[in-house]
Amino acid sequence: MYLFRPASTVDKDGNDNSVLLSVKLKTTEKTIFFKSLSDYIASSYAEPPEAYRDDLRVLDELRQAATAALDVNSNALKRNIRYYGQLCFILSKFPADVDIKFTWYNAFDPESSVTCQDMYYERACVLFNIGAIYSQLACKESRNDKDSLTKAFGYFQSAAGVFHHLQHKIVCECRSQLTTDLSSYMLTTLENLMLSQAQECVWSRSVLSSMKDSNVARVATQVAEFYDMAIEAGSQGSLANTIPQAWLDTFKVKKLYFSAEAQYRKAQDCLANCHYGEEVARMQMSLDFCGQINELITYDQRWSKHIRAAIVDIAKQQMELVNSNCSRAVHDNDVIYLDPVPSASSLSAISPYKLAQSKAPEVVENPGKFLGEEELGPPLFKGLVPFVIHQAASLYEDRKEQMVTKDLIASLDELTADCESVLSSLNLPYALEAIQKPVGLPPSILVGADEIRSEGGLLGLKRLLDSAIAANKRAFEFLDESEKTLAEEADEDRRVRYNASSGSERATRPPSRELTATLYSEIARFRDTLHEASKKDALIKGIIDKWSSFLSLLSCSRDEIERQVPSTTVNPITDPNHCRIVERLHQYLGEVGVMKRERLKSIEKLKRIAAEDDVTPALNEEMQRLASLSSTPILKYELHQFEDVFLQRLDKYTSWRKYVSEESEVQVELLDSIREANQAFIMARTNHPLLQQREQFLVGMETAIKRFREASFNLHDGLRFYAKTESDLAKLKDSCLDFAMARHLNAKDLLGISQEEMSAVLSHSVGQPGSLQQGANNTWDPSMPLRYTKRS
């Protein structure tokens, strides 16, 4: 009883052996790496893509050779393995989601495909085809001799190993939707099918080698178990609708076949060992399995249609052989041996003898080991720095930016701002300037006044404000006109649809509210923005009004400003003790100036250190170190592997934290001294009201200058905003007009009337919708029924 046939047998599906199943190859669309990878290298790696022109060309050639529709042979296998190995190495250089789209079709459903930007998906599909090629090479073997069976056994084991590796190591890295032939259940089914057929080759060889029946039975039991696992995996979820039904039917028939074969062989072993009763029991069990096959094939048209004729023929031969031997065994035992026949449930199970295993070729499991060798060729893009190094450098820059700019420099800027805030609250140094210069103006006010006059003074500022308010008004007018256009079109739409027959083009015409939702959304967005802008304009106007008296004065000449500012003719502080207080306060303010200048120098130095801090060489050194510890050049680098480098490089900035802390302590001490000296200074000038008046006036002028600068900047910025907004609103208005005109023409076509008649129809209210219905005197007769007629 043999389940192998000559290699010349070819079934209707084109398989080289009709009793075994092979996996079809996945097909793909043409994809070019050259341009996309060239652009990516130029934009993301800062390297000239011309240096990798040959690598790009070879990569495209490898894909073309691997995916070409050629005969399946060992050369096709080598081409796919080479392309797969290079992909594994390339994925250590480029991100998987580089801008290249891959399209692959389902091996079991050629109409179904998935397209995505994922080189992991490309690698998984190529590896699937490697497993499929192994399965087809196995089926091409004649299996008429031991050598051929050994080759087929090896191919099937390799196929099973490839599908196992694909499921557990490759598919899990894919970041996109997959075709169903790459699902976990499908890959498990294919792995178990390949193991079943590999074990089948072992069984065939054991029969050819005249192995003991007891051992053949054990081998056959394992074949049945593998097919049972294939049935279980292939029936999971929606996979039953994807995997060919003929395959599932074949799995079930072969499971029954090898179950029958195992019992038959065990019965033969019982006969040889004079266990006649058990022989009869096992022959009957074998005959029962054969009966189940016969019942499926005979009484179910679907099965007879799905199961290959060669398998049906062999199943019938098995049925005849088992039936004949069972009749003999029963007769001999009844007449000669009279050995008790045990029940089927009491028989010991046949222990399986598993020889087939999932063994992926080493070039699949560890392709890096074969880079530079004949199997895979020299590695492509060998000199290209891996993408993860660029990611690590970017991550380091982010952390450095966080530490330097957002932590250290921000803390120093905050200290400076706090210092200026304290001095401003103490009215320093203006109070001292009022003392030291009882007449005239401080330089800061003179410069500020010159700046205000150069910009047109208060009148110039008000003109800017008036322009902003006018622009805001024009913008709202644009919005109102756009809304009015849409409202008029909606009203026209309601009139056109009024009393329309159900199902007519007028009745099924899309309503305006559905078509104008986006336009209304844009109008609402612009309106909200303009309301916010109006609030800001009002706020600026309030500031200008509040400080208008000072701004008006600052718009005058220097002489006029000096005449208006309160002054004293002599220095009011003449007491020696008071003079020492002023000197001490001057000294502290001088120290503040020195502290701020030195702080600015330190900040510039820190920025320079950060700008010169290039982590790339250190990352490359760490990459080389990690590569030296690995046995394969295909090393998947992870960002966490560079954490030690990050910590070591960032450690140089920890000393700056101490500097910030010291600066804070010095500033707190200095400001405390200034507060104490300022209190004494205030007591010294308490009896000089004219001095206080001058001081307050100077403070007011300084504040007015600041407010002028803020208002001027905000108004210029606002005018730029309004200019852009007006341009955008003009486009929006045009869109509304275009939409309304298109709808108007469509309505005219639906009514089948002229433009003049259209206006007459739509001039009636919704309560009296009209058509151009004329009476005998050629006038509108509202009593007549509506009837729209097309003009000839």
Disulfide bonds with the S-S distance in Angstrom:
none
